[in-house]
Amino acid sequence: MIRELQPDSLVRAYANGIFPMADRGRILWFSPEMRGLIPLDDRFHIPRRLRSTLRKRPFDIRIDTDFEATVRGCAERESTWIDDQIVRAYTALHHHGVAHSIECWDSDGLQGGLYGVALGGAFFGESMFSRKTNASKAALAATVAILRRSRFLLFDTQWITSHLRQFGAFELPRDDYHVLLHEALQSDARFPTSLPADCP
């Protein structure tokens, strides 16, 4: 693994609001001028139809059951920034207790999920995927419930997509983001090993 993707280097980068992506074998680093965030207060919105679906518990939500498979699931698309060196780097970060996966399982196996990095009271969402309808959305709703219960202050999504906007995602200028990031990093919040009772 190249030095810049070692766990200690990755932790320093995230603590400074910087994250990597792979592009044709190269590692590029980003700190967007406008940063995407998922609200952890009552601005977070689960669309009505999805809320009704989630009440039926279509998936078994798990934490860190198969982190590497979740990352590789996120890479299963025509164009991806997740290559083998990214998989290795974040799997190593997972073994250090810093990267986590929220997974949706059913009788057919792993159907979707997301993974990210947890530092203090900040969670940096990296990517998500679905093999069955609503799996990534269920993972996102579960992640918000987990972060709320664990008293996280920040859910960073890096950039905003139309998919995320339906949940209340918003953008902040870089300077404002860094103020929130600094506050979150001072928190003693910890990512849990089990699901909260109110997880959707």
N, C-alpha and C positions, 0 to 999 in steps of 0.2 A: 504494500500500500504506500502511495506517495506521501511524503511528510505532511503536506498541507491538509491531507484528509485523515491524519491520525486523530484519535479522540480528543486529546488536549488542544490541538489546533482548531478543531471544529467547535469545541466549547467556547474558546476565545472568540472565534468569529461570530457565533450566535449572540454572545454577550455584548458584541458591538454592532448588532443589527445587520450582520453580513451572512449570506448563505451561498452555497455552491450549487452549480448545475453542470452536468457534463454535456459537451458538444463535440461529437466526432473524436472522442478520445482525450480532448482537452478539458480541464476544469476551469470554469468561468465563475467569478464571484460577483454577487449583486447586492446592492443596497438601494432599492427603488426610491425615487423622489416621493411617490405616493404609496403608502403601505396599506395593504388590505388587512382588515380585522373582522372577526366574528364577535358580536357583542355577547357578554356573559351576564347581562342584566335582562330586563323585560323587553328590550328591543329585539332579542333573538326571537325569530318567528318560524314556527313549523306550519307550513301550509295545511289547511283544514283537511284535505283529502289524505295527505300523508299522515297526519296525526291519527286519523281514523284507522289507517292501515297499520300503523305502528302499535296501536292498542291490541291488535290481534297477535302480536309477538311473532312475526314471520321468521325471525332469526334469533338464534342464540348469540347474544353479544358477549364477547370474551376480550380480556386484556392480555396481550403478550403471550398468547398460546403458540403462535407460529409467526414470529416477527419477520423472519426472512421471506417466508412465503407471501406475506402481506406486501412487502416492498416489491417483490418480483411480480405480484399481481398488479401493482401500480404501473409497472413497466410494460405491461401487456397492451400495447397500443401501437398504432402505425408509426407515430413519431413520439419519441420519449427522450427525456434528459437523464433518465435513470439507466446507467450502464453497469457493468459488473464491478467497476471500481467504486461506484456509489453504493451498490448493494453491500459490498464488503465493508466499506467505511461505516455505514449506518448500522450494520449488524454488529460491528465492533463497538460502536457507541451504545447499542442496546445491551451488550454484555457488560458495559460499564454502568448500566442502570440509568442512562440519560435519554435514550430513544425508546419509544413505546409504540405499540400497535393496538388499535381498537378494531376488532374483527367481527364479522357477521358469518355465522355458521348455520347450516341446516343439515339434514340427513344426507345430502349429496356432497358436503364438504364446505370449504371456505368459499363464500360467495361474494365477499366484498369487505372493504374496510379502509382504514387510513392509518398513516403513521406520522410521527413527529418527534420533536425534541422538547424535553421539559427541563427548564432551568429556573430555580426559584419558583415564582408565581407566574412564569411565562411559558406558554406552550406554543411551539412553532410548528404548525401543520405543514407537512411536506407534500403529500399527494394522497389521492384516494382512488378507489376503483370499485366497479360492480361487475359481477358476472350474472346476477339476477336483479330484476327490477327492484329499485329502492334500497339496495344493499348499502351503497355509499351514503345515501341520505340517512339511513338508520344509524350508520356508524357516526356520522356527523352529529346527529341529535344526541346519541349516547355520549359522545365526547364532551359536548357542552354540559350535559348533566354531571359528568365526572368532574369536569373542571370547576363547575359551580360548587359542588359538594366539597371539593378539596380546597376551595377558597383561592383559586387561581385568579389573577387580575388581568391577564392578557392572553388572547387567542389570536395569534398572528397567522394570516393565510398568505402572506407575501404579496400577492396580487389579487385583484377582484375579478370574478367571472360572473356571467349572468346566472349561472347555477348557484353561486353563493349569495348573490343579491336577494334571491327569494327568501333567504333565511335572515335577512337584515344586515348582511355584511356591508361595511362602509370603508372609506379610505381616510387616512390621515397623512398630512405632510410629514416628511422625514423628521424634522426637528421635533414636532409634537409627538411622533411615535417614540423617539428616543427618550423623551421625558417619561412616558408610560413604561417603556422598557426598563429604565433605571429603577423606577419604583417597584416594578414586578420582580426584578432580580434581588431586591432586598427582602422579599417575602420568604417565609419559612415553609411555604406550601410544598406538599409532596404529592407526586403522582401515585395514585393508589394501586394496590395489587388485586383489588376486587371491585365489583360494580356497586354503586350506591343503590339503595332500595327503590328510588324513584327514577331509575334509568328507564327511558322510553323503550 
